[in-house]
Amino acid sequence: MPLRGLHTSARSSLKPVNWVMLFGILFLTFMYLRKKIFSPDSGNGIYTVLRSNGFSDELSKWITAQSAFETANFSSNIFKSNNNAFGMKYAGQTIALGEKNGYANYKSVTDSIADLINWYNRHWRRLLSFPLVINSLSDYVKFLKNEHYFEAAESSYLAGVAYYHKLFYNG
């Protein structure tokens, strides 16, 4: 006795309507993934915005890796609910809408990136007075620590950012 649902006759092959539906599902999946990969919410979008604002290739990669670390690869609640790509606390930033869940809340991820660019503009001048030159990811994290950007141990923060830098850029 044949089992139900296991027909192998020509009648059970996919009909043109089924092929169209399958193609539609695949197309929608592709468009969804394309949006996720190339939107400002993703690392690629952050890198692109930074480059278009005059950041060097290497610094843009370091900042993108930093963002991925701060947001658990763009999946944290603060990233999703606050559009906060860098784990920034609210300290009266004019770009932020205010504070939500203890962190700066932004209208968009692009606004979060603009806030980080403002932070760099305020802090970068101090770097010029230091005898420090940023030539590596380690130097970059040391600069962030010196500017009180994060509270964690420098070695832990460096390990996290280095993980995403290697994941995204093989290096």
N, C-alpha and C positions, 0 to 999 in steps of 0.2 A: 504494500500500500504506500503510495507516494506521500511525502510530508507536505502539509499545506505551506504555501508561500515559496516553495522551492521549484517553481516551474522554470524550465529551461527552453520552452518553446519560443518561437518567433514573437508570439504575442507579448512576452514579458520583457522584450528589449525596450530600450528607451525610445519613446516616440518624439517627434520634433518638438512638441510642446514641452516635454520634460527636458530636452536639451536646452531650450531657450531659458527655462527656469534655472537650470543648473548654471548656465552661462551668466545669468543675471545675479545669482548668488555669488559666484566667483568675482564678478565685476564689482559688486558692492563691497565685498571683502577687500579687494585690491584697493578701492578708493578709500576705505576706512584706514587701512594700513598706511597708504600713501600720505594721508592727512596726518596721522600720528607721527610718521617719520620726518616729514618736512614742515611741520607746524612749529611756531615759536615755543610750543610746549616741550618740544623734544630738544635733545642736545644739539642736533644739527641746526635748529632754528636759533638757539642761543649763540652758537658759534657764528652764524651768518650775521646776526644783529651786531655782535661785538666787532667783527671784521669791518662791517659797514660804518662803524663809529670810530675807526682808526686804531683799533687794538691790533697788535701784531698777531701773526699766525700762531706762534707758540703760546703767547699769553691768552689768546682766545681759547685755545685747547685746554689750558690749565683751568681757566675760569669755568669752562663747560664741564670739565671733570669735577670741579668743586661743586657746581650746581647739582650734578648727578649724585654726588656724595651727600650733600645737604638734604636732598629730596628723596633719598632711597630710590635712585634711578627714576625720578619723576613720578613716583607712586605714593608719596606721603600725603597725609591728610592736610597738612599745611600747604603743600603745593596745590592740591586739588581744590581745597575750599578757599584759600587765600590768594591763589595765583602767585605765590611767593616762591620764586625759583632759587633763592639763596639762603633761606632760613633767617632772614633779617628780622630783628625785633623792631617794633615801632618806636621811633625816637623823634617824632614830629616831622618826618619826611613830608614834603609838600606833594609828592607824587602818590604816596599811599593814601588810601581812603580813611585810614585809621587803624585801630588795633582789633584783631579778632583772634581768639584763642591764644593770646599772649604774643602774637607775631604781627608784623605789618601785613595789612590786607590791601590787595591791589585789584584794580578793575580788570587788568589783563597781565599775562606773563611779560609782555613787552614793557609794560609799566614797571614791573619788577626789575627787568634788565636795565631800564633807564635809571632806576634808583641806584642800582649797583654802579653804573657809570658815574653818577653824581658822587657816590661814596669814593670812588677812585680819584675823581677830580679834587676832592677835598683832602685826601690822604697822600696822593702821589707826590705832592710838593715836599712833604716830610722825607720821603724816600731820597730825594735829591740831596738832602743835607746829611744823610747817613753815609758812612763809608761802605755801604752795602750795595752790591750790584746783583740784580736778579738774573742769573744765568741758568737756573735749574728749577725744577718743581719744588725741590727742598728750599731753595732761596725764596721762592714765591710764598710757600706756607710760612716760612720764618717772618716774612714781611707782614702777612696777615696776622700772625700771632703778636708781633711787635705793635701793630695798630689795634690790638684788642678786638679783632673781628670775631674770634671764636674763643670759647672758654675751655675746651677739651685740651688734653695733653697734645703738644705739638706732634709727637711721634704717632699718636692715634689718628690725628687729623691728616697727617701726611700719608699714612698707610691707606686711609679711605680714599683720598683724592687720587693717589697713585694707582689704586685698583681700577678706578673708572677711566683714568687716563690710558692705562694699558688696555682696558676693555675696548675703548672707543678708537684709540689711535695706535695700538700695537707698540706702545713704547713708554 
